[in-house]
Amino acid sequence: MYSMDFRLRAAAYKDEGHTFDELYEALKIPAQTYYNWKRRLESGYYEKTIVRTRKRKIAKDELKKAVEQKPDAYLRELAEKFDCSATAVSKALKKLNITRKKSASAITKNRKKSARIS
């Protein structure tokens, strides 16, 4: 990956009147690469763009508050509150590093083992 300064120097070198052979010998830049860089420089491709974040269905702080208020809520209950899917709530919680483990099957497995012992 070439730096922006290097790309500008290569374009200026060629614009000074040097041939593509001289450009390649001096900077190891093929003609097609020069044309790509030149086109992008003229179109403003390399200018910094404003990064925009999209509005999320689930606000992070609202989700944290909901979990703090009712820590035993199921994902589907939280999904109803935020009008989205349980999967979306699960992914949002994962991004917030909040783990939720509710496994009814673990409880039934323990009961079955104790029933066999007696």
Number of C-alpha atoms within 10 A of each C-alpha: 3 6 7 12 9 11 17 13 12 21 17 13 17 15 10 9 9 11 13 17 12 14 18 14 11 11 12 12 16 13 15 10 11 18 12 10 19 16 12 13 16 9 10 10 11 11 9 7 8 6 6 6 6 6 7 8 12 18 11 14 10 11 18 16 11 15 17 11 10 11 11 12 14 14 18 16 14 21 17 12 12 18 14 14 14 17 12 17 22 18 12 19 19 12 11 13 9 13 10 15 8 12 8 8 9 9 10 10 10 10 11 10 10 9 8 7 6 5
